[in-house]
């Protein structure tokens, strides 16, 4: 099948599929006219990658997962190790986002939101702990 059909079946844009081919994640056959010819195995790989990416795995981690998937002698602990490492990454990101949210919430609470120019949000971002308004020359 052509790349358009492969895109529809894998729910990935053709540009992404071409990129995955460029970096060696998929290798479709070439028809006699030189066009890509995606088979069922290619579609399975594309769906696999798409699902792994939706779970937050990087391209390199997808490569590792595909290698483990194709290795019938794999130890499931190797797959679990990758999954646990990704969980730790996600937990760290969640903690960072929660901290960012708390900080921004606190700053928004301190800001009066009036027509006055003083603003604790900008003071904090600029590092102005003395609450002195300073102009930043961005020109």
C-alpha positions in Angstrom: 0.0 0.0 0.0 1.1 3.6 -0.5 2.1 6.1 2.2 -1.4 7.6 2.2 -3.1 4.3 3.0 -0.4 3.5 5.5 -1.0 6.9 7.1 -4.7 6.2 7.4 -4.2 2.8 8.8 -1.6 3.8 11.3 -3.1 7.1 12.3 0.1 8.9 11.6 0.8 11.7 9.2 2.8 10.8 6.0 5.6 13.2 7.1 6.0 11.3 10.3 6.1 8.0 8.5 8.8 9.3 6.1 10.8 10.5 9.2 10.5 7.1 10.8 11.8 5.6 7.5 14.6 8.1 7.4 15.8 7.1 10.9 15.4 3.4 10.2 12.4 2.6 12.4 10.5 1.2 9.3 11.8 0.0 6.0 9.0 -0.4 3.5 9.6 -2.3 0.3 9.9 -0.4 -2.9 7.6 -1.1 -5.8 8.9 -1.5 -9.3 8.3 2.2 -9.9 10.3 3.2 -6.8 7.3 4.1 -4.6 7.1 2.9 -1.0 5.1 -0.2 -0.6 3.9 -0.6 3.0 2.9 -4.1 4.1 1.0 -5.3 7.1 4.2 -5.7 9.1 5.1 -2.0 8.4 1.6 -0.9 9.6 2.0 -3.0 12.7 5.4 -1.3 13.4 3.9 2.1 12.8 1.0 1.4 15.2 3.5 0.0 17.8 5.6 3.2 17.5 2.6 5.5 17.6 1.3 3.8 20.8 4.7 3.8 22.5 5.1 7.5 21.6 1.7 8.2 23.0 2.9 6.7 26.3 5.8 9.2 26.3 8.6 6.9 25.0 11.3 8.7 23.0 12.4 7.6 19.6 15.4 5.7 21.0 13.2 4.1 23.6 10.8 3.0 20.9 13.8 1.5 19.1 14.7 -0.4 22.2 11.1 -1.5 22.8 10.8 -2.8 19.2 14.0 -4.7 19.5 12.7 -6.3 22.7 9.3 -7.0 21.0 11.1 -8.8 18.2 13.4 -10.8 20.5 11.4 -13.8 21.5 14.2 -14.7 24.0 13.8 -11.4 25.8 13.4 -11.2 29.6 10.3 -9.3 30.5 12.3 -7.6 33.3 14.1 -5.6 30.5 10.7 -4.3 29.2 9.6 -3.6 32.8 12.8 -1.7 33.4 12.2 0.6 30.5 8.6 1.1 31.6 9.6 1.9 35.2 12.2 4.3 34.0 9.5 6.1 31.9 7.2 6.1 35.0 10.0 7.8 37.0 10.4 10.4 34.2 6.6 11.0 34.2 6.5 11.3 38.0 9.4 13.8 38.0 7.6 15.9 35.3 4.3 15.8 37.2 6.1 17.0 40.3 7.8 19.8 38.3 4.4 20.8 36.8 2.7 20.8 40.2 5.5 23.0 41.6 5.2 25.4 38.7 1.4 25.5 39.2 1.7 26.2 42.9 4.2 29.0 42.3 2.2 30.6 39.5 -1.0 30.2 41.5 0.7 32.0 44.5 1.9 34.8 42.3 -1.5 35.2 40.6 -3.0 35.4 44.1 -0.6 38.2 45.1 -1.3 40.2 42.0 -4.1 42.7 42.5 -4.9 42.7 38.8 -5.7 46.5 38.8 -4.8 49.4 36.5 -1.7 50.0 38.7 1.7 49.1 37.2 3.1 47.2 40.2 3.0 43.5 39.5 4.3 40.7 41.8 4.3 38.3 38.9 6.7 40.4 36.8 8.7 41.2 39.9 9.2 37.5 40.6 10.0 36.7 37.0 12.6 39.5 36.8 14.1 38.5 40.2 13.2 41.9 41.6 12.9 40.9 45.2 12.9 44.5 46.4 9.7 45.2 44.4 11.4 47.9 42.4 10.0 48.3 38.9 12.8 48.3 36.3 12.5 48.5 32.6 14.1 45.8 30.5 15.5 46.9 27.2 14.6 44.2 24.8 15.5 46.2 21.7 
